[in-house]
Amino acid sequence: MATYHSLEVEGLNVFYREAGNPNKPVIILLHGFPSASHMFRELIPVLEKDYYIIAPDYPGFGNSSSPDREKFQYTFDHITEMIESFIDKLGLAKYALYVFDYGAPIGFRIAMHHPERVTAIISQNGNIYREGLGEKWAAREEYWRYPTREKRESYRTAFAPDTIKNQYVDGTKEGQVSPDGYTLDIAYMSRQGNDEKQLDLIFDYQNNVKMYPEFQQYLREYQPPLLATWGKHDVSFIPAGAEAFKKDLPDTEIHLLDTGHFALETHAYEIGERMLNFLNNHGI
């Protein structure tokens, strides 16, 4: 069963979920926006018998510290540094990475910095290819090229309750998605001051796109085993992003699932079983 902890990292508390036997191979689960490690609540029980599971909340997300913007720079580089320090404090020397949404640019930075540690990558709607960017990204790139206060303010809609709920239910069959996940995310996103922190990250996301060629070079050079389990109705990161992995990793295992962006809400057991088979087939 999962247990719940906090670890001090650079003066902040990083909350994390832990499950399984520490002597087993490690899987680090990296969450996305606008969520936190609770998104793995149904996946962890599938994996914990065979693996040691660690799932942190990033600073500014979930139950981790959420420092003021004046004291903490909300960029993907900085959050990656914090998670790397967190991993080092736990003494994790080898691990597979599960990357979803925001977890992809964070996880691939970690993999680039420590390629010798990464045993495998599981990408669940975790994009690192331009082919995988849905239509909404054209407007974001326009904002990145010509940033104005007005355009920044327009992205407050990303934290609106209906927007968060739609991220969960779009592309799924009616009645499949529990309200638990998106209701909790709505609460997290409504905390005072959180909007400006998240707007900082939306603006900084441009640096993730700029790093796509570096992430792809990492794949070509190190050839980590990679499983792509993708909600094929995701409008943010479309299925072409999963197929694109084969350009750099011809042996990528790809499964397109009949669901949306938050695929674990409907297919946690199936994704977990595919992970178990994939990792076992690679001797992990």
Buried (B, 14 or more C-beta within 10 A) or exposed (E): EBEEEBBEBBEBBBBBBBBBEEEBBBBBBBBBBBBBBBBBBBBBBBBBEBBBBBBBBBBBBBBBBBBEEEEBEBBBBBBBBBBBBBBEEBEBEEBBBBBBBBBBBBBBBBBBEBEEBBBBBBBBBBBBBEBBBBEEBEEBEEBBEEEEEEBBEEBBEBBEBEBBBBBBBBBBEEEBBEEEBBEBBBEBBEEEEBBEBBBBBBBBBBEBBEBBEEBBEBBEEEEBBBBBBBBBBBBBBBBBBBBBBBEBBEEBBBBBBBBBBBBBBBBBEBBBEBBBEBBEEBEB
